[in-house]
Amino acid sequence: MTKYLITLLFFLHLTELNAQPTSDSLKNVLRTYQTRDSVRADLLNQLSYNNWIVDPVKAEALSREALQIAKDQSYLKGMAMANRSIGVANWAQGNYEEGLDVLLTALSQYQLLKDTLNIANVKMNTGLIYHEQNSFDEALRYYEEALSTFQQLNRPKRSANTLNHIGELYQKQGLIDLAKSKFNEAFSISVAEDYRYGKSTALSNLGMLFQLSGHLDSALIYTNRAIVIQNQTNDLNGKASNLYNLGIIYMKKGDYQLADLYLQKSLKEAELISSKKLKRDIYLKLKQLAKDRGNYQQALEYAELYNIVKDSLFNAEKLREFVRLENRYELEKNAQELKLKEQEVSLLKRDSQISALWRNLLIVGILAVIIISYFIYSRQRINIKRKKELFEKNEEIYRANEALSQAELENARLKEIELNQKIEFKNKELTSYTLNFIQKNELMEEVKSSIDELKKTQDQETIRKLNALKKTVSSSVHIDKDWQDFKRQFEEVHSNFFSVLKGKYPDLTNNELKLCALLKLNMNLKEAATVMGISPESVKTARYRLRKKLGLGREDNLVEYVISLEDDIA
């Protein structure tokens, strides 16, 4: 009881000062207050909030502890805030699917609490998730609903944050003038309110805008101003993004040494906040930088790191649709639970009113009290029985739906494994066929060369017979037939490759399409020459003409470009 009073007085003191509790003061209170109740849940949630932009990994851990305590105490407000914090922390780390799931849960909980401000806060946070997933219309809808509420409630700082997010959304869509207008509006509000986070975010966004539009000196000024504020506020997430932006600016200016320095600094910050998306982008730029500097071994290492992070994000992306369906089911289930709770509250209120009425009538007589008491007892038994039956029915429906969802997920996983095995088998078949194709033609060429050597040392009759043999060998090299067989095998693995390539570049000849297929398989000059039945020098000439038709410059890699066409086909 003493600890509870100390904690209560602490929060009252903060309220009088109209100040947010600092992380150090919250840690001190948490060390002394170990009771797992709603007070500790609020302390953990507040400490998590203080770490949103400083250390999202730590913020998530704190809110998960708060969520468990709030669930144990049936403390709805604590659960809502914990879910919101977990959602924001996952957004900062690039875990968008889990972030969206818990944010939608928080939204339904705040709607039950009828907390208008926090409903708007969660909508703004949810808009961030849809923004990152390029669901622009959905993101803008959430942003505008949140902004309207913040303006009605006279919350200028929250309005500034939302305006910054709307500007980022417009910038991502290429609407530069609209984006700049929103950033400037957010900056003006933040200056008027002396809101450092809002100012640094607006400056960061303007720096990015100038970088993208090629105004590099202006971009440097705005980005460095933002970093100064972020160092003061310990905004690790914003600082990591701005260091990355500085790296890109110096790459564009041709200062590779400074570009590498800032990209490496950004990578360290991204590691601290566990941002997979930012790490992926940094590795890609470091690969390009190493390639431009002629360090191809280092470029290859960065490319491998980039692919590891990219694959991790891609695998999570494949689960997005399943998670959204699951979220829809959870929302429907939550709505049903809320309706049942409202019905229970209504029933309890009605029972309370009836009980109060009969208590006032106790004066009438003992007989009336007995009859009324029996009536109330009977009604309560019926209500309890109905509630129990309803609960058991809902529980049965939930278990059935959960089993169905698990079965569908397992089925999808097995289908994916089967598809990957088929693709791997087809690739092996294609590789085997290509090697046999090359070995056959090489063998025929060796036989023909041997015949030419024998002709130099033989009489005319033998030479005549050798010429006939050479003609027979030459006729066995069915380039066109072999190519048709190869094309059929190739298209079984890379379906629509030729049709998409022909649609994108209609002027390509059949031989150029054939060369593209060999480049797709990463064949060298000698192998390609063997398959095509021409000399390596002719292959070089054909590759040069193909580069011109594809519109590639000297710095572009022909093989990498042809291989990358797989993404266009997908």
Disulfide bonds with the S-S distance in Angstrom:
none
